[in-house]
Amino acid sequence: MRSLDIDACMESFMPYLEANRRTTNTVFHVSLDPSPEDKLTDEQLRKIACEYMERMGYGKQPYIVFKHKDISREHLHIVSLRVDEQGRKLPHDFEARRSMEILRDLERKYGLHPSVKGEEQADKVGLHRVNYREGNVKQQISSVVRSCLRNYKCSSYGEFCTLLELFNVSVEERTGTIDGRNYAGSVSGSDR
């Protein structure tokens, strides 16, 4: 997480890429998004990124870690290669599942808040009415909708809408056409 010349970084990737031209999906990219409640130093972020890459099997690969804030919080992007220096493709079976397991383990190890969208709020907020004065309206609505989907069996869309209204959430169905393509969906919001 220090300033590096991007050309020098790309140059370090070239021997790996040139050793295997058959593999089409050569780039590994992941975003590590700590909760805004977790105030981590650059050194802590570096340690977590290194441990994550080691456990994913990419620790000996060249990789770049970018820290930035293009959403409402600081987060990391890690870019590496799925091809080793001899041109062998690294195993990436069940990569997404392994990644999530490693991230959950790192959250527990370092005492971090869960980073899966909705999980952190679902556990804290529980199932109660959305209150815009508390802030985080989007997260409150998401938590209510997820909790209702998880805990109730509705036999119709109308029944689901009625259930959500008990928690100050309204849902409207939206359909239409954009650029000649039909769409259908729903919009939810707090009615208070």
N, C-alpha and C positions, 0 to 999 in steps of 0.2 A: 504494500500500500504506500509505496513511494513513487515518485514520478519516474516513469520510464519512457524511453523513446519507442513508440509503437512499431517503427520499422525494425528496430533491433529485436523486439519481441517476435514479430512475424518471421524474421530471419532465423530465429532459434527453432521455429516450427518446421522450416523447410526440409531439413534432412529426413524428418519423419514422414512428411507428405510425399517426398520424392521416392522414398523406399517402397511405397505401396500406392500405386495409381489405380488399382482395381476397386478398392473400398470407396464407396460413394458417400457414406455418412461418417466422415473422419473427425468432425468437430464435436466435442463434448461441451455443453453449456448448461450451467445451473445458476439459479438465483437463490441466495440465502437471505431471507427476509425476517430478521428478528422483530419481535413485537416492539412497538414504540415505547412500551413500558420498560424495556430492557435497555439500559444505558451502558453500552459497551465501549471500551477503549479500542484504539486501533490495534494494540497488542493482543487484546482478547479476541477481536475479530480475526486477526492473522492466525492465532492459535486454532480457533475453531475451523477456519478455512483449511488449514494444513491437515488437521486431524480428519476432517471430512474427506479430503482428497486421498489420504492414506487409506482410509477404510473403504472407499469406493474402488480402490485398486489403481488410482491414477497418481499416486504420490511420487512415483519416479518419472512421470511425464513432465514436460515443460507445461506450465500453466500460468495464466495471468489472472490476478484478482483485482477487480475494479470496485471501489467503494463509491457510491454516489447516492443522490437523493432526487430521483426523477418521479417518485411518488411521495406521499406525505411523511416518509421516514427514510433514514439511511439504510441501505442494504448493499449486499455484495453480489457481483456477477463473477463467476469463475468460468474461464474458457481454457480448454485443454484439447488434447487429441486422443482419438481412439486407436491410433496406430503407434506401435513402438518404433524405436530407432532402427530395428532390423526389418521393419515393414510388416510385422505381424499385427493383425487386428486384435485388440484387447477384447476379452469377453465382456459383453454388455447385456447378458441375459437378465431379465427382471430388474433392469437398472432403476426404473422409477420406483419399484417396490423397495429395493435395497436402499435407495436414497431416502425414502420416507422413514424407513426403520432407523437408519443412521441419524437422521435429523431429530427424530423423537428421542433417541438415546442421548444425543448431544444436548438437547433441551433439558433432559433430566439431569445429566451430569453437571451442567453449568448452571442449573437452577433458573432456566429461562422460561418465559411464558410460551405456551403452545402457539405455533405460527400458522397452523392450518386455519384458513378462513372459516369463521363461524364457530370453530371448536372453542376458542378461548372465551367468546362471548356466551355461547350456549351454556357453558358450565357456570360462569359467573352470574349471568343475568337470570337464568332460569326462565320460566314461562310466566311473564307478567306483562301488563299493559305497556305499550310504547309511550314514553314520555319525552317529548322533544326538548323539554327544559334540561334534561340530563345530558344532552348532546349525543353524539354517535348514533344519530337516528338511523342511518343506513345499517349499522351493525345491530341495533335493537330490532329492526324489522327483519333482518336476515336471521337473527336468533329465533324470533317468534315463528317465522315461516318454517325454518328447519325443525324446530321443536314440535310444531303442529304436524308436520309431515311424518316425523319419527314416532310421535306418541298417539296420534289419532288416525282412525280409518274413516275417511269420508267417502260416501257413495256417489257424490256428484261434485262438479265444480261449484255449484251454488251453495252446497253444504259447506265446502271448504271456505268459501268467501264469508259465509255467516260465522263460522268458527273464528276466522281471523278478525272479524269485526269486534269480537269480544275482547281482543287485545289491542284495539285502536288501530288496526291495519285494514286498509281498504284495498281491494284488487279490482282492476278493470281489464277486461279483455280488449286487445287491440289487434285489428287485422287491416290489411291494405295492400297496396302495390307500390313498389319503388323500382324505377327503371325497368318496368315490365315484369318484375318478379314479385310473386305473392309472399306475404309474411303473415305470421300469426304469433301472438304472444300475450303476455300480461304485464301490467304495470302495477306495482304495489307502492303504498305510501301510508303515512300516518294521517288519519283523518282528524287529528286534534292539532 
